[in-house]
Amino acid sequence: MKWFIEEITRLIDQLKRWQTWAAIVLIGIFASLAFSVGSFAFRTDGILLYLNRTAGACRELSNGIIIFMFCGMIFFMLTALLTLGEFQQYLQYKQRAAHYQASRSLFWGIGWAAAAICIAVAALVIFNRYCR
């Protein structure tokens, strides 16, 4: 039972660090973007439209748009993971006082985050154009 109390203490200590909260916020942003795009995607699903299970009325998407959206969401997930990896590297470099590597990692992390957000926003714009 003592090990359990030690683990809870370590968890509380970890939650007191700003780095933990920054990572949680990043994951939350990416999860909310993915949820928003996913909710629009379910509105355009052909089977759900046929069964009258969707709340919105959306036009049927062509195969090109569907392939574009599928590949876009794969790239969104990859860029979101790259962002989290660069953030982790940034924190490790800051601990080791490697300022040049930390600044490069921060630069690439911001770039990957911007790419992920642009992909998700583009998907939302396309879905918003097709759905009422």
PAGU-594446 format. One record per atom (N, C-alpha, C, O, CB): residue number from 1; atom name; residue in three letters; x, y, z. Coordinates in steps of 0.05 Angstrom, whole numbers. Glycine has a CB too. Layout:
    nr   atom   rest        x        y        z
   NUM     CA    ala        X        Y        Z
...
REM end
This chain:
    nr   atom   rest        x        y        z
     1      N    met       16      -24        0
     1     CA    met        0        0        0
     1      C    met       17       25        0
     1      O    met        9       46      -10
     1     CB    met      -19        0       24
     2      N    lys       41       23       11
     2     CA    lys       59       46       12
     2      C    lys       67       55      -16
     2      O    lys       70       79      -21
     2     CB    lys       84       39       29
     3      N    trp       71       36      -34
     3     CA    trp       79       43      -61
     3      C    trp       57       59      -75
     3      O    trp       63       77      -91
     3     CB    trp       86       18      -77
     4      N    phe       32       53      -69
     4     CA    phe       10       67      -81
     4      C    phe        9       96      -72
     4      O    phe        4      114      -88
     4     CB    phe      -17       53      -74
     5      N    ile       14      101      -46
     5     CA    ile       15      128      -36
     5      C    ile       38      144      -48
     5      O    ile       36      167      -54
     5     CB    ile       17      128       -5
     6      N    glu       61      130      -52
     6     CA    glu       84      143      -65
     6      C    glu       78      151      -94
     6      O    glu       86      172     -104
     6     CB    glu      109      125      -64
     7      N    glu       64      133     -108
     7     CA    glu       56      139     -136
     7      C    glu       37      163     -137
     7      O    glu       39      180     -155
     7     CB    glu       44      114     -149
     8      N    ile       18      164     -119
     8     CA    ile       -1      186     -118
     8      C    ile       14      212     -112
     8      O    ile        8      233     -124
     8     CB    ile      -23      182      -97
     9      N    thr       34      211      -94
     9     CA    thr       50      235      -88
     9      C    thr       66      244     -112
     9      O    thr       67      268     -118
     9     CB    thr       69      228      -64
    10      N    arg       77      225     -127
    10     CA    arg       92      232     -151
    10      C    arg       73      244     -172
    10      O    arg       81      263     -186
    10     CB    arg      106      207     -163
    11      N    leu       49      234     -174
    11     CA    leu       29      245     -193
    11      C    leu       22      273     -186
    11      O    leu       20      290     -203
    11     CB    leu        4      227     -193
    12      N    ile       18      279     -160
    12     CA    ile       12      306     -152
    12      C    ile       35      325     -157
    12      O    ile       31      347     -165
    12     CB    ile        4      306     -122
    13      N    asp       59      315     -152
    13     CA    asp       83      331     -158
    13      C    asp       85      337     -187
    13      O    asp       93      360     -195
    13     CB    asp      108      318     -148
    14      N    gln       79      318     -204
    14     CA    gln       80      322     -233
    14      C    gln       59      342     -242
    14      O    gln       64      358     -260
    14     CB    gln       76      295     -248
    15      N    leu       36      342     -230
    15     CA    leu       14      360     -237
    15      C    leu       20      389     -229
    15      O    leu        7      407     -238
    15     CB    leu      -12      351     -226
    16      N    lys       39      393     -211
    16     CA    lys       47      420     -203
    16      C    lys       65      433     -223
    16      O    lys       70      457     -221
    16     CB    lys       60      419     -176
    17      N    arg       76      418     -243
    17     CA    arg       94      429     -262
    17      C    arg       79      441     -286
    17      O    arg       58      430     -294
    17     CB    arg      114      408     -272
    18      N    trp       88      464     -296
    18     CA    trp       75      477     -319
    18      C    trp       78      461     -344
    18      O    trp       60      462     -362
    18     CB    trp       86      505     -323
    19      N    gln       99      445     -347
    19     CA    gln      103      429     -371
    19      C    gln       81      408     -374
    19      O    gln       72      403     -396
    19     CB    gln      131      416     -370
    20      N    thr       73      397     -352
    20     CA    thr       51      377     -353
    20      C    thr       26      390     -363
    20      O    thr       12      378     -380
    20     CB    thr       47      364     -326
    21      N    trp       19      413     -353
    21     CA    trp       -5      427     -362
    21      C    trp       -4      436     -390
    21      O    trp      -24      437     -405
    21     CB    trp      -11      450     -343
    22      N    ala       20      444     -399
    22     CA    ala       23      453     -427
    22      C    ala       19      429     -446
    22      O    ala        6      432     -467
    22     CB    ala       51      465     -432
    23      N    ala       29      405     -439
    23     CA    ala       24      382     -455
    23      C    ala       -5      374     -455
    23      O    ala      -16      365     -476
    23     CB    ala       42      358     -445
    24      N    ile      -18      376     -432
    24     CA    ile      -47      369     -430
    24      C    ile      -63      388     -448
    24      O    ile      -82      380     -461
    24     CB    ile      -57      370     -401
    25      N    val      -56      414     -448
    25     CA    val      -70      434     -464
    25      C    val      -66      427     -494
    25      O    val      -85      429     -510
    25     CB    val      -61      462     -458
    26      N    leu      -41      420     -502
    26     CA    leu      -36      413     -530
    26      C    leu      -53      389     -538
    26      O    leu      -65      389     -560
    26     CB    leu       -6      407     -534
    27      N    ile      -53      369     -521
    27     CA    ile      -69      345     -528
    27      C    ile      -99      352     -529
    27      O    ile     -113      342     -546
    27     CB    ile      -64      323     -507
    28      N    gly     -108      369     -511
    28     CA    gly     -136      378     -512
    28      C    gly     -143      393     -537
    28      O    gly     -165      388     -548
    28     CB    gly     -142      395     -488
    29      N    ile     -125      410     -546
    29     CA    ile     -131      425     -571
    29      C    ile     -133      407     -594
    29      O    ile     -151      409     -610
    29     CB    ile     -109      446     -576
    30      N    phe     -114      388     -597
    30     CA    phe     -114      369     -619
    30      C    phe     -138      351     -617
    30      O    phe     -150      344     -638
    30     CB    phe      -88      353     -620
    31      N    ala     -146      342     -593
    31     CA    ala     -169      325     -590
    31      C    ala     -195      339     -597
    31      O    ala     -213      328     -610
    31     CB    ala     -171      314     -562
    32      N    ser     -197      365     -589
    32     CA    ser     -222      380     -596
    32      C    ser     -224      385     -626
    32      O    ser     -245      383     -638
    32     CB    ser     -222      406     -581
    33      N    leu     -201      390     -639
    33     CA    leu     -202      393     -668
    33      C    leu     -209      367     -682
    33      O    leu     -225      367     -701
    33     CB    leu     -174      403     -679
    34      N    ala     -198      345     -673
    34     CA    ala     -205      319     -685
    34      C    ala     -234      312     -680
    34      O    ala     -248      301     -697
    34     CB    ala     -187      297     -673
    35      N    phe     -245      318     -656
    35     CA    phe     -273      313     -650
    35      C    phe     -291      330     -668
    35      O    phe     -311      320     -678
    35     CB    phe     -279      320     -621
    36      N    ser     -284      355     -673
    36     CA    ser     -300      373     -690
    36      C    ser     -301      362     -718
    36      O    ser     -322      361     -731
    36     CB    ser     -289      401     -690
    37      N    val     -278      354     -729
    37     CA    val     -277      344     -756
    37      C    val     -292      317     -757
    37      O    val     -306      312     -777
    37     CB    val     -248      340     -765
    38      N    gly     -288      301     -737
    38     CA    gly     -302      275     -736
    38      C    gly     -332      278     -735
    38      O    gly     -347      262     -748
    38     CB    gly     -293      259     -713
    39      N    ser     -342      297     -721
    39     CA    ser     -371      301     -719
    39      C    ser     -382      310     -746
    39      O    ser     -404      301     -754
    39     CB    ser     -379      322     -698
    40      N    phe     -367      326     -761
    40     CA    phe     -376      334     -788
    40      C    phe     -374      309     -807
    40      O    phe     -391      306     -824
    40     CB    phe     -359      356     -799
    41      N    ala     -354      293     -803
    41     CA    ala     -351      270     -821
    41      C    ala     -374      250     -817
    41      O    ala     -383      238     -837
    41     CB    ala     -324      256     -815
    42      N    phe     -383      247     -792
    42     CA    phe     -406      228     -788
    42      C    phe     -431      239     -801
    42      O    phe     -449      223     -808
    42     CB    phe     -410      224     -758
    43      N    arg     -434      265     -804
    43     CA    arg     -457      276     -817
    43      C    arg     -458      270     -847
    43      O    arg     -479      270     -859
    43     CB    arg     -458      307     -813
    44      N    thr     -435      266     -859
    44     CA    thr     -434      260     -887
    44      C    thr     -433      231     -894
    44      O    thr     -432      223     -917
    44     CB    thr     -409      274     -899
    45      N    asp     -433      213     -874
    45     CA    asp     -432      185     -879
    45      C    asp     -457      175     -893
    45      O    asp     -479      181     -885
    45     CB    asp     -428      169     -852
    46      N    gly     -452      160     -915
    46     CA    gly     -474      151     -931
    46      C    gly     -493      132     -917
    46      O    gly     -518      134     -921
    46     CB    gly     -464      138     -956
    47      N    ile     -483      114     -901
    47     CA    ile     -500       95     -888
    47      C    ile     -517      109     -866
    47      O    ile     -541      103     -863
    47     CB    ile     -483       73     -875
    48      N    leu     -505      128     -852
    48     CA    leu     -520      142     -832
    48      C    leu     -541      160     -844
    48      O    leu     -563      164     -833
    48     CB    leu     -501      159     -815
    49      N    leu     -535      171     -868
    49     CA    leu     -556      187     -882
    49      C    leu     -579      169     -891
    49      O    leu     -602      177     -889
    49     CB    leu     -543      201     -907
    50      N    tyr     -572      145     -901
    50     CA    tyr     -593      126     -910
    50      C    tyr     -611      118     -887
    50      O    tyr     -635      115     -890
    50     CB    tyr     -580      102     -923
    51      N    leu     -599      114     -863
    51     CA    leu     -615      105     -840
    51      C    leu     -628      128     -825
    51      O    leu     -641      124     -804
    51     CB    leu     -597       90     -821
    52      N    asn     -624      153     -835
    52     CA    asn     -635      177     -822
    52      C    asn     -625      180     -793
    52      O    asn     -641      187     -775
    52     CB    asn     -665      177     -823
    53      N    arg     -599      176     -788
    53     CA    arg     -588      178     -762
    53      C    arg     -572      204     -758
    53      O    arg     -561      208     -736
    53     CB    arg     -570      154     -756
    54      N    thr     -570      220     -778
    54     CA    thr     -554      245     -775
    54      C    thr     -572      268     -770
    54      O    thr     -595      269     -778
    54     CB    thr     -537      250     -801
    55      N    ala     -560      288     -756
    55     CA    ala     -576      312     -748
    55      C    ala     -575      333     -770
    55      O    ala     -594      349     -772
    55     CB    ala     -565      323     -722
    56      N    gly     -554      333     -786
    56     CA    gly     -551      354     -806
    56      C    gly     -556      343     -834
    56      O    gly     -555      319     -839
    56     CB    gly     -524      367     -805
    57      N    ala     -561      361     -852
    57     CA    ala     -564      354     -880
    57      C    ala     -539      362     -895
    57      O    ala     -533      385     -897
    57     CB    ala     -590      367     -892
    58      N    cys     -526      342     -906
    58     CA    cys     -501      347     -921
    58      C    cys     -503      335     -949
    58      O    cys     -516      314     -953
    58     CB    cys     -476      336     -906
    59      N    arg     -490      349     -967
    59     CA    arg     -489      337     -994
    59      C    arg     -471      314     -994
    59      O    arg     -453      311     -977
    59     CB    arg     -480      359    -1015
    60      N    glu     -474      296    -1014
    60     CA    glu     -457      273    -1016
    60      C    glu     -430      282    -1027
    60      O    glu     -428      297    -1046
    60     CB    glu     -470      252    -1035
    61      N    leu     -409      272    -1015
    61     CA    leu     -382      279    -1023
    61      C    leu     -372      261    -1045
    61      O    leu     -380      237    -1047
    61     CB    leu     -362      277     -999
    62      N    ser     -356      272    -1063
    62     CA    ser     -345      256    -1084
    62      C    ser     -321      240    -1074
    62      O    ser     -311      244    -1051
    62     CB    ser     -335      274    -1108
    63      N    asn     -312      221    -1090
    63     CA    asn     -290      203    -1081
    63      C    asn     -264      219    -1077
    63      O    asn     -249      213    -1058
    63     CB    asn     -285      182    -1102
    64      N    gly     -260      239    -1093
    64     CA    gly     -236      256    -1090
    64      C    gly     -235      270    -1064
    64      O    gly     -214      271    -1050
    64     CB    gly     -233      275    -1113
    65      N    ile     -257      282    -1056
    65     CA    ile     -259      296    -1030
    65      C    ile     -256      277    -1007
    65      O    ile     -243      283     -987
    65     CB    ile     -286      311    -1028
    66      N    ile     -268      253    -1009
    66     CA    ile     -265      233     -988
    66      C    ile     -237      225     -984
    66      O    ile     -227      222     -962
    66     CB    ile     -283      209     -994
    67      N    ile     -223      219    -1006
    67     CA    ile     -194      211    -1005
    67      C    ile     -178      234     -994
    67      O    ile     -160      229     -977
    67     CB    ile     -184      203    -1033
    68      N    phe     -183      259    -1002
    68     CA    phe     -169      282     -992
    68      C    phe     -172      285     -962
    68      O    phe     -153      290     -947
    68     CB    phe     -178      307    -1006
    69      N    met     -197      281     -952
    69     CA    met     -202      284     -924
    69      C    met     -189      261     -908
    69      O    met     -179      266     -886
    69     CB    met     -232      284     -919
    70      N    phe     -190      237     -919
    70     CA    phe     -178      214     -905
    70      C    phe     -148      218     -902
    70      O    phe     -137      215     -881
    70     CB    phe     -184      188     -920
    71      N    cys     -135      226     -924
    71     CA    cys     -106      231     -923
    71      C    cys     -100      255     -905
    71      O    cys      -80      255     -891
    71     CB    cys      -95      235     -951
    72      N    gly     -117      275     -906
    72     CA    gly     -112      299     -890
    72      C    gly     -113      292     -860
    72      O    gly      -97      303     -844
    72     CB    gly     -133      319     -896
    73      N    met     -132      275     -852
    73     CA    met     -133      267     -824
    73      C    met     -110      250     -815
    73      O    met     -101      251     -792
    73     CB    met     -159      253     -818
    74      N    ile      -99      234     -833
    74     CA    ile      -75      219     -827
    74      C    ile      -52      239     -822
    74      O    ile      -36      236     -803
    74     CB    ile      -68      199     -849
    75      N    phe      -49      258     -840
    75     CA    phe      -28      278     -837
    75      C    phe      -32      296     -812
    75      O    phe      -13      304     -799
    75     CB    phe      -26      296     -861
    76      N    phe      -58      301     -805
    76     CA    phe      -64      315     -781
    76      C    phe      -53      300     -756
    76      O    phe      -40      312     -739
    76     CB    phe      -94      320     -778
    77      N    met      -59      274     -755
    77     CA    met      -50      259     -732
    77      C    met      -19      258     -731
    77      O    met       -7      259     -710
    77     CB    met      -61      230     -733
    78      N    leu       -6      255     -754
    78     CA    leu       23      254     -754
    78      C    leu       35      281     -746
    78      O    leu       54      281     -730
    78     CB    leu       33      247     -782
    79      N    thr       24      303     -755
    79     CA    thr       35      329     -747
    79      C    thr       29      335     -718
    79      O    thr       45      348     -704
    79     CB    thr       24      351     -765
    80      N    ala        6      325     -708
    80     CA    ala        1      329     -679
    80      C    ala       21      313     -662
    80      O    ala       30      323     -642
    80     CB    ala      -28      320     -673
    81      N    leu       27      289     -670
    81     CA    leu       47      273     -656
    81      C    leu       75      286     -658
    81      O    leu       90      286     -639
    81     CB    leu       48      245     -666
    82      N    leu       81      296     -681
    82     CA    leu      107      310     -684
    82      C    leu      109      334     -666
    82      O    leu      130      340     -655
    82     CB    leu      112      318     -713
    83      N    thr       87      349     -663
    83     CA    thr       86      372     -646
    83      C    thr       92      364     -617
    83      O    thr      108      377     -603
    83     CB    thr       59      386     -647
    84      N    leu       79      342     -608
    84     CA    leu       83      333     -580
    84      C    leu      112      323     -577
    84      O    leu      124      328     -555
    84     CB    leu       63      311     -573
    85      N    gly      123      310     -597
    85     CA    gly      151      301     -595
    85      C    gly      170      324     -594
    85      O    gly      190      324     -579
    85     CB    gly      157      284     -619
    86      N    glu      166      345     -610
    86     CA    glu      183      368     -610
    86      C    glu      181      383     -583
    86      O    glu      201      394     -573
    86     CB    glu      177      387     -633
    87      N    phe      157      384     -572
    87     CA    phe      153      397     -546
    87      C    phe      169      382     -524
    87      O    phe      181      394     -507
    87     CB    phe      124      398     -538
    88      N    gln      168      355     -526
    88     CA    gln      183      339     -506
    88      C    gln      213      343     -510
    88      O    gln      228      346     -490
    88     CB    gln      176      309     -510
    89      N    gln      223      344     -535
    89     CA    gln      251      350     -539
    89      C    gln      259      378     -529
    89      O    gln      280      381     -518
    89     CB    gln      258      348     -569
    90      N    tyr      241      397     -533
    90     CA    tyr      247      424     -524
    90      C    tyr      251      424     -493
    90      O    tyr      269      437     -483
    90     CB    tyr      224      443     -531
    91      N    leu      233      410     -479
    91     CA    leu      236      409     -450
    91      C    leu      261      395     -441
    91      O    leu      274      403     -422
    91     CB    leu      211      395     -438
    92      N    gln      269      374     -455
    92     CA    gln      294      360     -449
    92      C    gln      318      377     -454
    92      O    gln      337      378     -438
    92     CB    gln      296      334     -464
    93      N    tyr      318      391     -476
    93     CA    tyr      341      409     -482
    93      C    tyr      342      432     -463
    93      O    tyr      364      441     -456
    93     CB    tyr      338      420     -511
    94      N    lys      319      443     -454
    94     CA    lys      320      464     -434
    94      C    lys      331      454     -407
    94      O    lys      345      469     -394
    94     CB    lys      292      475     -430
    95      N    gln      326      430     -400
    95     CA    gln      337      419     -375
    95      C    gln      367      416     -377
    95      O    gln      381      419     -357
    95     CB    gln      324      392     -369
    96      N    arg      377      409     -401
    96     CA    arg      406      405     -405
    96      C    arg      420      431     -412
    96      O    arg      444      431     -416
    96     CB    arg      411      385     -426
    97      N    ala      406      453     -413
    97     CA    ala      417      479     -420
    97      C    ala      429      480     -448
    97      O    ala      449      493     -453
    97     CB    ala      438      487     -399
    98      N    ala      417      465     -466
    98     CA    ala      425      465     -494
    98      C    ala      407      485     -509
    98      O    ala      387      478     -520
    98     CB    ala      423      436     -507
    99      N    his      415      510     -508
    99     CA    his      397      532     -517
    99      C    his      393      531     -547
    99      O    his      370      536     -556
    99     CB    his      409      558     -509
   100      N    tyr      413      526     -563
   100     CA    tyr      409      525     -592
   100      C    tyr      390      503     -600
   100      O    tyr      372      507     -616
   100     CB    tyr      437      522     -606
   101      N    gln      395      479     -590
   101     CA    gln      377      456     -596
   101      C    gln      349      461     -586
   101      O    gln      329      453     -599
   101     CB    gln      389      430     -585
   102      N    ala      347      474     -563
   102     CA    ala      320      480     -552
   102      C    ala      305      500     -570
   102      O    ala      281      496     -575
   102     CB    ala      322      491     -523
   103      N    ser      319      520     -579
   103     CA    ser      306      539     -597
   103      C    ser      298      527     -623
   103      O    ser      277      533     -634
   103     CB    ser      324      563     -602
   104      N    arg      314      509     -634
   104     CA    arg      307      495     -659
   104      C    arg      283      477     -655
   104      O    arg      266      475     -672
   104     CB    arg      331      479     -670
   105      N    ser      283      463     -633
   105     CA    ser      261      445     -627
   105      C    ser      235      461     -623
   105      O    ser      214      452     -632
   105     CB    ser      267      428     -602
   106      N    leu      237      484     -609
   106     CA    leu      213      501     -606
   106      C    leu      204      511     -633
   106      O    leu      180      512     -638
   106     CB    leu      220      524     -587
   107      N    phe      222      519     -650
   107     CA    phe      215      529     -677
   107      C    phe      200      507     -693
   107      O    phe      179      513     -704
   107     CB    phe      240      538     -692
   108      N    trp      211      483     -693
   108     CA    trp      198      461     -708
   108      C    trp      172      453     -695
   108      O    trp      153      446     -709
   108     CB    trp      217      438     -710
   109      N    gly      171      454     -668
   109     CA    gly      145      448     -655
   109      C    gly      123      467     -662
   109      O    gly      101      459     -666
   109     CB    gly      149      448     -625
   110      N    ile      130      493     -663
   110     CA    ile      110      513     -670
   110      C    ile      102      509     -700
   110      O    ile       78      512     -706
   110     CB    ile      121      541     -666
   111      N    gly      121      502     -716
   111     CA    gly      115      497     -745
   111      C    gly       96      473     -748
   111      O    gly       77      475     -764
   111     CB    gly      140      493     -760
   112      N    trp      102      451     -734
   112     CA    trp       85      427     -737
   112      C    trp       57      433     -725
   112      O    trp       37      423     -735
   112     CB    trp       98      403     -723
   113      N    ala       56      448     -703
   113     CA    ala       30      455     -691
   113      C    ala       14      471     -711
   113      O    ala      -10      467     -714
   113     CB    ala       34      470     -665
   114      N    ala       27      491     -724
   114     CA    ala       12      507     -743
   114      C    ala        3      490     -766
   114      O    ala      -20      495     -776
   114     CB    ala       31      530     -753
   115      N    ala       19      471     -776
   115     CA    ala       11      454     -798
   115      C    ala      -13      437     -789
   115      O    ala      -32      434     -805
   115     CB    ala       34      436     -806
   116      N    ala      -13      426     -765
   116     CA    ala      -35      409     -756
   116      C    ala      -60      426     -753
   116      O    ala      -82      416     -761
   116     CB    ala      -28      396     -728
   117      N    ile      -58      449     -743
   117     CA    ile      -82      466     -740
   117      C    ile      -93      475     -767
   117      O    ile     -117      476     -771
   117     CB    ile      -76      491     -723
   118      N    cys      -75      481     -786
   118     CA    cys      -84      488     -813
   118      C    cys      -98      465     -827
   118      O    cys     -118      469     -840
   118     CB    cys      -60      497     -830
   119      N    ile      -88      441     -823
   119     CA    ile     -101      417     -835
   119      C    ile     -129      414     -824
   119      O    ile     -148      409     -838
   119     CB    ile      -85      392     -831
   120      N    ala     -132      416     -797
   120     CA    ala     -158      412     -785
   120      C    ala     -177      435     -792
   120      O    ala     -201      429     -797
   120     CB    ala     -155      411     -754
   121      N    val     -168      459     -793
   121     CA    val     -185      481     -801
   121      C    val     -194      479     -830
   121      O    val     -216      485     -837
   121     CB    val     -171      509     -796
   122      N    ala     -176      470     -847
   122     CA    ala     -183      465     -876
   122      C    ala     -205      444     -878
   122      O    ala     -223      447     -894
   122     CB    ala     -158      457     -892
   123      N    ala     -203      423     -862
   123     CA    ala     -223      402     -863
   123      C    ala     -250      413     -852
   123      O    ala     -271      407     -864
   123     CB    ala     -215      378     -845
   124      N    leu     -249      430     -831
   124     CA    leu     -273      442     -821
   124      C    leu     -286      460     -842
   124      O    leu     -311      461     -844
   124     CB    leu     -268      457     -796
   125      N    val     -270      476     -856
   125     CA    val     -281      494     -877
   125      C    val     -293      478     -899
   125      O    val     -315      485     -909
   125     CB    val     -258      512     -888
   126      N    ile     -280      457     -908
   126     CA    ile     -292      440     -929
   126      C    ile     -318      427     -920
   126      O    ile     -337      428     -935
   126     CB    ile     -272      418     -938
   127      N    phe     -318      416     -896
   127     CA    phe     -343      404     -886
   127      C    phe     -365      425     -883
   127      O    phe     -388      420     -888
   127     CB    phe     -338      389     -860
   128      N    asn     -357      448     -873
   128     CA    asn     -377      470     -869
   128      C    asn     -389      478     -896
   128      O    asn     -412      486     -898
   128     CB    asn     -364      494     -855
   129      N    arg     -373      477     -917
   129     CA    arg     -383      484     -944
   129      C    arg     -403      464     -954
   129      O    arg     -421      471     -969
   129     CB    arg     -360      487     -963
   130      N    tyr     -399      439     -947
   130     CA    tyr     -416      417     -957
   130      C    tyr     -441      413     -940
   130      O    tyr     -460      402     -949
   130     CB    tyr     -400      392     -959
   131      N    cys     -439      422     -915
   131     CA    cys     -462      416     -896
   131      C    cys     -476      442     -890
   131      O    cys     -464      464     -890
   131     CB    cys     -452      403     -870
   132      N    arg     -502      441     -885
   132     CA    arg     -518      464     -877
   132      C    arg     -519      467     -847
   132      O    arg     -531      485     -837
   132     CB    arg     -546      462     -888
REM end
